Amino acid sequence: MKKAMLILIIAIFPVGCFSKTYAEKKEIWLQVLPLDQSIEFVDHVNEKAEIKIFCKNGAPLYLLECYLNAYDHATNDFDYSGDFECRLTSLNGDNRGFSTLLTEEKNQSSDWESRGRFLLEEITGKCAEYPDYGKVRYFKLRNMNLTLSIKKLELEPNKSNDSSVHRIKRLVFGIQVVPDTTATSEIAEQSKFKEPLFPDPKNPSHLIRDCDKVSTVK
């Protein structure tokens, strides 16, 4: 009898960092611990960082993996392709088929479909200050607000065969996590801002980036 009661208690109150799903299919993600961290990346010296996000009981819950000049670092399970790129995954395997939880695409078809990928054209010039698509990007998901920001950026001429004129030599990257019980999405909620891509008047089939005007999603 006591053994049966113990099994029942464990079934009702899960142990560890797992979300809870109730009869009405409403998911309640576990509360995360706050985080505020800065990391310096240097080309060919310190190009990768792994940052763990912990749940309230102290167990690791999510992993944020970031690469400098990420196009040099494709792995067996993720095709890094940006000048700087971060990927967020669940450490308990609860990724729901998404290659990164930073995607906003319910039907994600490519690893690069995420604002976790930073391109030089997005983080330099006028576009650097464009909200959610420039140097500072906000993500709301799984009971947290996650902010990724590039604080310092140093470029150098690209001597490789890559088509880019410049390559990132050094940057300081910021990660901030704030608990938010209103963040209930399994992947990143849609940004309130539109990506500043528009048809080229000279070639409508080609998109150009224009950050002069900030547009919001209606």
Helices and strands as residue ranges (DSSP letters): H 2-12, E 20-21, E 27-28, E 35-42, E 48-54, E 60-68, G 70-72, E 84-90, E 117-118, H 120-123, G 125-129, E 136-141, E 144-157, E 166-179, E 197-200, E 203-209
